[in-house]
Amino acid sequence: MKDGGINSYLYVGGNPLNYTDPLGLYNYWKGAAAVANAALAAGNTAAGLATAVAGTAAAGTGVGVVATVGAYGFAAWRLTAAYNAAKRAKQLLKEAAQECPSDGSVKNLLGILPFGTNFDDPHESFQDFAQQKLNSPTATSTLDLLREGVYSLP
């Protein structure tokens, strides 16, 4: 709170001359999913870099090639996960800014999951997404979907 009272322009960062939202568009559920994805990206980046440093340190100690290669592989996996989470965050933030608050629902939080942006809206379903993947030329069987992480074994 400032001397003049409550800042009623908080949604534009207290700067209504440079930032406006004339239509009042912002889906808060998707915004929350975007923030969560950004946090995942930051965490995975830090973990991936720390693992790469640990792998480099292990190489100098004579622990063995297996430990070093394993650490680098895990670091690459974490950095790839960070990149994908950052892409999801950017997409969700863009979508959140183009939707009304009334369009939001808890289902939008599915956007945090890998592939979640494909079925996080009310008109999208996981079944449609999986069927589309099955019909695509790159995924020809359920086994391919298991490899891609779309399905999981019970």
NUFILUM-720840 format. One record per residue: residue number from 1; residue in one letter; x, y, z of N, C-alpha, C in turn. Coordinates in pm, whole numbers, plus 50000, padded with zeros to 5 digits. Layout:
+-----+------+-------+-------+-------+-------+-------+-------+-------+-------+-------+
!  nr ! rest !   n.x !   n.y !   n.z !  ca.x !  ca.y !  ca.z !   c.x !   c.y !   c.z !
+-----+------+-------+-------+-------+-------+-------+-------+-------+-------+-------+
! NUM !    a !     X !     Y !     Z !     X !     Y !     Z !     X !     Y !     Z !
...
+-----+------+-------+-------+-------+-------+-------+-------+-------+-------+-------+
% end
This chain:
+-----+------+-------+-------+-------+-------+-------+-------+-------+-------+-------+
!  nr ! rest !   n.x !   n.y !   n.z !  ca.x !  ca.y !  ca.z !   c.x !   c.y !   c.z !
+-----+------+-------+-------+-------+-------+-------+-------+-------+-------+-------+
!   1 !    m ! 50084 ! 49884 ! 50000 ! 50000 ! 50000 ! 50000 ! 50089 ! 50124 ! 50000 !
!   2 !    k ! 50052 ! 50218 ! 49915 ! 50129 ! 50342 ! 49908 ! 50054 ! 50453 ! 49980 !
!   3 !    d ! 50114 ! 50570 ! 49990 ! 50051 ! 50682 ! 50057 ! 49917 ! 50719 ! 49994 !
!   4 !    g ! 49905 ! 50698 ! 49865 ! 49781 ! 50735 ! 49795 ! 49674 ! 50629 ! 49802 !
!   5 !    g ! 49698 ! 50516 ! 49864 ! 49597 ! 50411 ! 49875 ! 49641 ! 50286 ! 49800 !
!   6 !    i ! 49546 ! 50197 ! 49777 ! 49572 ! 50070 ! 49711 ! 49599 ! 50095 ! 49563 !
!   7 !    n ! 49697 ! 50024 ! 49507 ! 49730 ! 50036 ! 49366 ! 49628 ! 49956 ! 49285 !
!   8 !    s ! 49535 ! 50024 ! 49222 ! 49431 ! 49954 ! 49145 ! 49481 ! 49919 ! 49004 !
!   9 !    y ! 49603 ! 49953 ! 48973 ! 49660 ! 49921 ! 48841 ! 49765 ! 49810 ! 48852 !
!  10 !    l ! 49748 ! 49722 ! 48950 ! 49843 ! 49614 ! 48973 ! 49855 ! 49522 ! 48851 !
!  11 !    y ! 49743 ! 49502 ! 48778 ! 49744 ! 49412 ! 48663 ! 49831 ! 49462 ! 48549 !
!  12 !    v ! 49868 ! 49588 ! 48551 ! 49958 ! 49643 ! 48449 ! 50089 ! 49688 ! 48514 !
!  13 !    g ! 50122 ! 49629 ! 48626 ! 50247 ! 49660 ! 48692 ! 50255 ! 49801 ! 48746 !
!  14 !    g ! 50141 ! 49861 ! 48777 ! 50139 ! 49996 ! 48830 ! 50171 ! 50102 ! 48726 !
!  15 !    n ! 50168 ! 50065 ! 48598 ! 50203 ! 50158 ! 48491 ! 50093 ! 50156 ! 48384 !
!  16 !    p ! 49978 ! 50221 ! 48411 ! 49866 ! 50215 ! 48316 ! 49889 ! 50293 ! 48186 !
!  17 !    l ! 49992 ! 50378 ! 48182 ! 50017 ! 50453 ! 48059 ! 50089 ! 50368 ! 47955 !
!  18 !    n ! 50175 ! 50279 ! 47999 ! 50251 ! 50196 ! 47906 ! 50192 ! 50057 ! 47884 !
!  19 !    y ! 50115 ! 50006 ! 47982 ! 50058 ! 49872 ! 47971 ! 49908 ! 49880 ! 47995 !
!  20 !    t ! 49833 ! 49826 ! 47903 ! 49688 ! 49829 ! 47919 ! 49629 ! 49693 ! 47888 !
!  21 !    d ! 49509 ! 49672 ! 47935 ! 49432 ! 49552 ! 47907 ! 49287 ! 49596 ! 47885 !
!  22 !    p ! 49260 ! 49662 ! 47771 ! 49128 ! 49722 ! 47750 ! 49015 ! 49620 ! 47746 !
!  23 !    l ! 49041 ! 49497 ! 47705 ! 48936 ! 49397 ! 47696 ! 48926 ! 49311 ! 47822 !
!  24 !    g ! 49018 ! 49328 ! 47914 ! 49015 ! 49250 ! 48037 ! 49041 ! 49103 ! 48015 !
!  25 !    l ! 49128 ! 49072 ! 47918 ! 49155 ! 48933 ! 47884 ! 49274 ! 48879 ! 47963 !
!  26 !    y ! 49252 ! 48777 ! 48040 ! 49361 ! 48703 ! 48103 ! 49301 ! 48583 ! 48175 !
!  27 !    n ! 49341 ! 48465 ! 48133 ! 49296 ! 48341 ! 48194 ! 49394 ! 48309 ! 48308 !
!  28 !    y ! 49350 ! 48328 ! 48430 ! 49438 ! 48313 ! 48546 ! 49483 ! 48169 ! 48566 !
!  29 !    w ! 49401 ! 48071 ! 48530 ! 49441 ! 47931 ! 48544 ! 49558 ! 47900 ! 48451 !
!  30 !    k ! 49549 ! 47947 ! 48327 ! 49661 ! 47924 ! 48234 ! 49783 ! 48003 ! 48276 !
!  31 !    g ! 49761 ! 48121 ! 48331 ! 49872 ! 48199 ! 48382 ! 49946 ! 48126 ! 48492 !
!  32 !    a ! 49870 ! 48060 ! 48580 ! 49931 ! 47982 ! 48688 ! 50010 ! 47864 ! 48631 !
!  33 !    a ! 49954 ! 47798 ! 48529 ! 50025 ! 47687 ! 48465 ! 50152 ! 47736 ! 48397 !
!  34 !    a ! 50147 ! 47857 ! 48339 ! 50266 ! 47914 ! 48276 ! 50375 ! 47941 ! 48380 !
!  35 !    v ! 50336 ! 47995 ! 48495 ! 50433 ! 48022 ! 48602 ! 50493 ! 47891 ! 48653 !
!  36 !    a ! 50408 ! 47788 ! 48668 ! 50459 ! 47658 ! 48714 ! 50558 ! 47600 ! 48613 !
!  37 !    n ! 50528 ! 47613 ! 48484 ! 50621 ! 47565 ! 48381 ! 50751 ! 47643 ! 48383 !
!  38 !    a ! 50743 ! 47773 ! 48405 ! 50866 ! 47853 ! 48413 ! 50950 ! 47809 ! 48533 !
!  39 !    a ! 50885 ! 47777 ! 48645 ! 50958 ! 47728 ! 48762 ! 51020 ! 47591 ! 48733 !
!  40 !    l ! 50946 ! 47504 ! 48663 ! 51002 ! 47375 ! 48623 ! 51123 ! 47392 ! 48533 !
!  41 !    a ! 51113 ! 47486 ! 48440 ! 51225 ! 47511 ! 48349 ! 51348 ! 47558 ! 48426 !
!  42 !    a ! 51328 ! 47648 ! 48520 ! 51440 ! 47698 ! 48600 ! 51502 ! 47587 ! 48685 !
!  43 !    g ! 51417 ! 47507 ! 48748 ! 51467 ! 47398 ! 48831 ! 51541 ! 47293 ! 48751 !
!  44 !    n ! 51485 ! 47256 ! 48635 ! 51551 ! 47157 ! 48550 ! 51681 ! 47210 ! 48492 !
!  45 !    t ! 51686 ! 47338 ! 48461 ! 51810 ! 47397 ! 48411 ! 51919 ! 47390 ! 48518 !
!  46 !    a ! 51883 ! 47430 ! 48639 ! 51981 ! 47428 ! 48748 ! 52027 ! 47284 ! 48776 !
!  47 !    a ! 51933 ! 47190 ! 48780 ! 51969 ! 47051 ! 48807 ! 52053 ! 46993 ! 48694 !
!  48 !    g ! 52019 ! 47027 ! 48570 ! 52095 ! 46977 ! 48456 ! 52237 ! 47029 ! 48455 !
!  49 !    l ! 52254 ! 47157 ! 48484 ! 52388 ! 47215 ! 48487 ! 52469 ! 47159 ! 48604 !
!  50 !    a ! 52404 ! 47141 ! 48719 ! 52475 ! 47084 ! 48834 ! 52518 ! 46940 ! 48805 !
!  51 !    t ! 52434 ! 46865 ! 48737 ! 52469 ! 46727 ! 48703 ! 52585 ! 46723 ! 48604 !
!  52 !    a ! 52584 ! 46816 ! 48508 ! 52695 ! 46821 ! 48411 ! 52825 ! 46856 ! 48481 !
!  53 !    v ! 52820 ! 46948 ! 48576 ! 52940 ! 46983 ! 48652 ! 52987 ! 46863 ! 48734 !
!  54 !    a ! 52893 ! 46792 ! 48794 ! 52930 ! 46672 ! 48872 ! 52991 ! 46566 ! 48782 !
!  55 !    g ! 52937 ! 46553 ! 48660 ! 52996 ! 46457 ! 48566 ! 53136 ! 46495 ! 48526 !
!  56 !    t ! 53160 ! 46623 ! 48508 ! 53294 ! 46670 ! 48475 ! 53390 ! 46647 ! 48592 !
!  57 !    a ! 53341 ! 46671 ! 48713 ! 53425 ! 46648 ! 48831 ! 53455 ! 46500 ! 48847 !
!  58 !    a ! 53356 ! 46415 ! 48817 ! 53376 ! 46270 ! 48830 ! 53478 ! 46221 ! 48729 !
!  59 !    a ! 53483 ! 46284 ! 48614 ! 53579 ! 46242 ! 48511 ! 53722 ! 46260 ! 48560 !
!  60 !    g ! 53746 ! 46363 ! 48638 ! 53880 ! 46391 ! 48686 ! 53922 ! 46305 ! 48804 !
!  61 !    t ! 53828 ! 46238 ! 48868 ! 53860 ! 46160 ! 48987 ! 53890 ! 46014 ! 48955 !
!  62 !    g ! 53867 ! 45973 ! 48834 ! 53892 ! 45835 ! 48797 ! 53779 ! 45741 ! 48837 !
!  63 !    v ! 53660 ! 45795 ! 48864 ! 53546 ! 45712 ! 48902 ! 53508 ! 45618 ! 48789 !
!  64 !    g ! 53527 ! 45663 ! 48670 ! 53497 ! 45576 ! 48558 ! 53415 ! 45645 ! 48451 !
!  65 !    v ! 53425 ! 45588 ! 48334 ! 53354 ! 45643 ! 48220 ! 53204 ! 45629 ! 48236 !
!  66 !    v ! 53160 ! 45520 ! 48295 ! 53016 ! 45495 ! 48309 ! 52950 ! 45605 ! 48391 !
!  67 !    a ! 53010 ! 45643 ! 48503 ! 52954 ! 45749 ! 48587 ! 52951 ! 45881 ! 48513 !
!  68 !    t ! 53057 ! 45911 ! 48440 ! 53064 ! 46037 ! 48367 ! 52961 ! 46042 ! 48255 !
!  69 !    v ! 52954 ! 45936 ! 48176 ! 52857 ! 45932 ! 48065 ! 52715 ! 45935 ! 48120 !
!  70 !    g ! 52690 ! 45863 ! 48231 ! 52558 ! 45864 ! 48293 ! 52519 ! 46004 ! 48340 !
!  71 !    a ! 52613 ! 46073 ! 48399 ! 52586 ! 46210 ! 48447 ! 52557 ! 46302 ! 48330 !
!  72 !    y ! 52634 ! 46291 ! 48223 ! 52608 ! 46375 ! 48106 ! 52474 ! 46342 ! 48041 !
!  73 !    g ! 52440 ! 46215 ! 48038 ! 52310 ! 46176 ! 47981 ! 52195 ! 46231 ! 48063 !
!  74 !    f ! 52207 ! 46221 ! 48196 ! 52104 ! 46274 ! 48284 ! 52096 ! 46426 ! 48273 !
!  75 !    a ! 52210 ! 46490 ! 48260 ! 52212 ! 46636 ! 48243 ! 52142 ! 46676 ! 48113 !
!  76 !    a ! 52169 ! 46602 ! 48006 ! 52104 ! 46631 ! 47878 ! 51953 ! 46613 ! 47889 !
!  77 !    w ! 51911 ! 46509 ! 47961 ! 51768 ! 46486 ! 47979 ! 51703 ! 46601 ! 48056 !
!  78 !    r ! 51769 ! 46647 ! 48164 ! 51714 ! 46757 ! 48244 ! 51709 ! 46887 ! 48164 !
!  79 !    l ! 51812 ! 46913 ! 48084 ! 51813 ! 47036 ! 48004 ! 51709 ! 47031 ! 47894 !
!  80 !    t ! 51684 ! 46913 ! 47837 ! 51577 ! 46899 ! 47739 ! 51441 ! 46922 ! 47804 !
!  81 !    a ! 51423 ! 46869 ! 47925 ! 51298 ! 46891 ! 47999 ! 51280 ! 47040 ! 48030 !
!  82 !    a ! 51389 ! 47108 ! 48062 ! 51382 ! 47252 ! 48089 ! 51340 ! 47329 ! 47965 !
!  83 !    y ! 51397 ! 47293 ! 47851 ! 51362 ! 47359 ! 47725 ! 51213 ! 47339 ! 47693 !
!  84 !    n ! 51164 ! 47217 ! 47711 ! 51024 ! 47188 ! 47681 ! 50931 ! 47261 ! 47778 !
!  85 !    a ! 50968 ! 47269 ! 47906 ! 50886 ! 47342 ! 48003 ! 50883 ! 47491 ! 47970 !
!  86 !    a ! 50995 ! 47546 ! 47925 ! 50999 ! 47687 ! 47887 ! 50910 ! 47713 ! 47765 !
!  87 !    k ! 50910 ! 47619 ! 47670 ! 50821 ! 47633 ! 47554 ! 50675 ! 47630 ! 47597 !
!  88 !    r ! 50641 ! 47539 ! 47690 ! 50502 ! 47531 ! 47739 ! 50466 ! 47660 ! 47811 !
!  89 !    a ! 50558 ! 47714 ! 47891 ! 50531 ! 47838 ! 47965 ! 50501 ! 47952 ! 47868 !
!  90 !    k ! 50580 ! 47963 ! 47764 ! 50559 ! 48070 ! 47666 ! 50425 ! 48054 ! 47595 !
!  91 !    q ! 50392 ! 47932 ! 47555 ! 50265 ! 47908 ! 47486 ! 50147 ! 47937 ! 47578 !
!  92 !    l ! 50154 ! 47891 ! 47702 ! 50043 ! 47912 ! 47795 ! 50026 ! 48059 ! 47830 !
!  93 !    l ! 50135 ! 48131 ! 47844 ! 50127 ! 48273 ! 47874 ! 50061 ! 48348 ! 47759 !
!  94 !    k ! 50097 ! 48311 ! 47637 ! 50035 ! 48374 ! 47519 ! 49886 ! 48343 ! 47514 !
!  95 !    e ! 49849 ! 48217 ! 47539 ! 49708 ! 48180 ! 47539 ! 49632 ! 48249 ! 47651 !
!  96 !    a ! 49694 ! 48260 ! 47770 ! 49629 ! 48323 ! 47885 ! 49594 ! 48468 ! 47856 !
!  97 !    a ! 49680 ! 48536 ! 47783 ! 49657 ! 48677 ! 47752 ! 49550 ! 48698 ! 47646 !
!  98 !    q ! 49507 ! 48591 ! 47581 ! 49407 ! 48603 ! 47475 ! 49271 ! 48546 ! 47515 !
!  99 !    e ! 49257 ! 48501 ! 47639 ! 49132 ! 48441 ! 47683 ! 49072 ! 48521 ! 47799 !
! 100 !    c ! 48941 ! 48518 ! 47809 ! 48871 ! 48583 ! 47919 ! 48891 ! 48506 ! 48048 !
! 101 !    p ! 48883 ! 48573 ! 48161 ! 48893 ! 48501 ! 48288 ! 48786 ! 48393 ! 48302 !
! 102 !    s ! 48669 ! 48414 ! 48242 ! 48562 ! 48315 ! 48251 ! 48592 ! 48188 ! 48171 !
! 103 !    d ! 48690 ! 48193 ! 48080 ! 48729 ! 48074 ! 48004 ! 48816 ! 47981 ! 48087 !
! 104 !    g ! 48864 ! 48026 ! 48201 ! 48956 ! 47947 ! 48281 ! 48887 ! 47836 ! 48358 !
! 105 !    s ! 48959 ! 47728 ! 48377 ! 48910 ! 47617 ! 48459 ! 49031 ! 47542 ! 48514 !
! 106 !    v ! 49004 ! 47456 ! 48611 ! 49110 ! 47377 ! 48671 ! 49179 ! 47290 ! 48566 !
! 107 !    k ! 49104 ! 47254 ! 48461 ! 49160 ! 47170 ! 48355 ! 49280 ! 47238 ! 48287 !
! 108 !    n ! 49285 ! 47372 ! 48291 ! 49398 ! 47443 ! 48231 ! 49530 ! 47409 ! 48298 !
! 109 !    l ! 49525 ! 47361 ! 48423 ! 49648 ! 47326 ! 48494 ! 49715 ! 47202 ! 48434 !
! 110 !    l ! 49643 ! 47127 ! 48349 ! 49703 ! 47014 ! 48281 ! 49816 ! 47059 ! 48188 !
! 111 !    g ! 49819 ! 47188 ! 48156 ! 49926 ! 47242 ! 48074 ! 50063 ! 47230 ! 48136 !
! 112 !    i ! 50069 ! 47196 ! 48263 ! 50197 ! 47176 ! 48331 ! 50261 ! 47045 ! 48285 !
! 113 !    l ! 50177 ! 46948 ! 48248 ! 50227 ! 46815 ! 48209 ! 50290 ! 46816 ! 48071 !
! 114 !    p ! 50384 ! 46724 ! 48045 ! 50431 ! 46708 ! 47907 ! 50313 ! 46677 ! 47817 !
! 115 !    f ! 50305 ! 46739 ! 47703 ! 50195 ! 46728 ! 47607 ! 50064 ! 46786 ! 47662 !
! 116 !    g ! 50065 ! 46842 ! 47783 ! 49943 ! 46890 ! 47845 ! 49876 ! 47005 ! 47773 !
! 117 !    t ! 49954 ! 47083 ! 47700 ! 49894 ! 47194 ! 47627 ! 49805 ! 47146 ! 47512 !
! 118 !    n ! 49812 ! 47017 ! 47482 ! 49727 ! 46960 ! 47376 ! 49589 ! 46921 ! 47426 !
! 119 !    f ! 49570 ! 46914 ! 47557 ! 49438 ! 46875 ! 47610 ! 49403 ! 46949 ! 47738 !
! 120 !    d ! 49446 ! 47075 ! 47750 ! 49418 ! 47152 ! 47871 ! 49299 ! 47245 ! 47858 !
! 121 !    d ! 49236 ! 47251 ! 47743 ! 49118 ! 47336 ! 47725 ! 48991 ! 47251 ! 47727 !
! 122 !    p ! 48877 ! 47312 ! 47761 ! 48753 ! 47235 ! 47770 ! 48716 ! 47162 ! 47641 !
! 123 !    h ! 48748 ! 47218 ! 47526 ! 48710 ! 47154 ! 47399 ! 48813 ! 47050 ! 47353 !
! 124 !    e ! 48922 ! 47033 ! 47425 ! 49026 ! 46936 ! 47390 ! 49018 ! 46816 ! 47484 !
! 125 !    s ! 49048 ! 46698 ! 47433 ! 49048 ! 46580 ! 47519 ! 49175 ! 46499 ! 47495 !
! 126 !    f ! 49211 ! 46423 ! 47597 ! 49328 ! 46337 ! 47586 ! 49305 ! 46230 ! 47480 !
! 127 !    q ! 49181 ! 46180 ! 47471 ! 49151 ! 46077 ! 47373 ! 49173 ! 46128 ! 47231 !
! 128 !    d ! 49128 ! 46251 ! 47202 ! 49150 ! 46309 ! 47069 ! 49300 ! 46324 ! 47041 !
! 129 !    f ! 49374 ! 46368 ! 47142 ! 49518 ! 46385 ! 47126 ! 49585 ! 46251 ! 47097 !
! 130 !    a ! 49550 ! 46147 ! 47175 ! 49610 ! 46015 ! 47155 ! 49571 ! 45958 ! 47018 !
! 131 !    q ! 49446 ! 45979 ! 46977 ! 49403 ! 45929 ! 46846 ! 49478 ! 46000 ! 46734 !
! 132 !    q ! 49498 ! 46129 ! 46750 ! 49574 ! 46204 ! 46651 ! 49717 ! 46152 ! 46642 !
! 133 !    k ! 49778 ! 46122 ! 46758 ! 49913 ! 46067 ! 46758 ! 49917 ! 45930 ! 46692 !
! 134 !    l ! 49814 ! 45848 ! 46716 ! 49808 ! 45716 ! 46654 ! 49795 ! 45725 ! 46503 !
! 135 !    n ! 49723 ! 45826 ! 46456 ! 49701 ! 45842 ! 46312 ! 49812 ! 45917 ! 46241 !
! 136 !    s ! 49908 ! 45971 ! 46317 ! 50016 ! 46046 ! 46254 ! 50116 ! 45950 ! 46192 !
! 137 !    p ! 50185 ! 45992 ! 46087 ! 50280 ! 45903 ! 46022 ! 50401 ! 45868 ! 46109 !
! 138 !    t ! 50428 ! 45947 ! 46213 ! 50544 ! 45918 ! 46297 ! 50513 ! 45818 ! 46407 !
! 139 !    a ! 50388 ! 45805 ! 46447 ! 50350 ! 45712 ! 46552 ! 50255 ! 45608 ! 46492 !
! 140 !    t ! 50303 ! 45490 ! 46470 ! 50223 ! 45391 ! 46401 ! 50162 ! 45287 ! 46494 !
! 141 !    s ! 50197 ! 45288 ! 46621 ! 50143 ! 45187 ! 46711 ! 50140 ! 45240 ! 46854 !
! 142 !    t ! 50074 ! 45165 ! 46938 ! 50072 ! 45199 ! 47080 ! 50212 ! 45194 ! 47139 !
! 143 !    l ! 50294 ! 45105 ! 47088 ! 50433 ! 45096 ! 47135 ! 50506 ! 45227 ! 47110 !
! 144 !    d ! 50482 ! 45290 ! 46994 ! 50544 ! 45420 ! 46967 ! 50497 ! 45524 ! 47068 !
! 145 !    l ! 50367 ! 45521 ! 47102 ! 50316 ! 45616 ! 47200 ! 50376 ! 45592 ! 47338 !
! 146 !    l ! 50400 ! 45466 ! 47372 ! 50467 ! 45435 ! 47499 ! 50608 ! 45493 ! 47500 !
! 147 !    r ! 50677 ! 45481 ! 47388 ! 50813 ! 45535 ! 47379 ! 50813 ! 45686 ! 47392 !
! 148 !    e ! 50710 ! 45752 ! 47336 ! 50702 ! 45898 ! 47343 ! 50651 ! 45946 ! 47477 !
! 149 !    g ! 50604 ! 45857 ! 47561 ! 50556 ! 45896 ! 47693 ! 50411 ! 45939 ! 47695 !
! 150 !    v ! 50336 ! 45916 ! 47586 ! 50196 ! 45954 ! 47583 ! 50114 ! 45858 ! 47668 !
! 151 !    y ! 50139 ! 45730 ! 47654 ! 50073 ! 45629 ! 47737 ! 50171 ! 45582 ! 47843 !
! 152 !    s ! 50118 ! 45532 ! 47950 ! 50204 ! 45469 ! 48050 ! 50145 ! 45334 ! 48085 !
! 153 !    l ! 50230 ! 45245 ! 48123 ! 50185 ! 45113 ! 48163 ! 50123 ! 45118 ! 48301 !
! 154 !    p ! 50017 ! 45037 ! 48327 ! 49953 ! 45039 ! 48460 ! 50044 ! 44983 ! 48566 !
+-----+------+-------+-------+-------+-------+-------+-------+-------+-------+-------+
% end
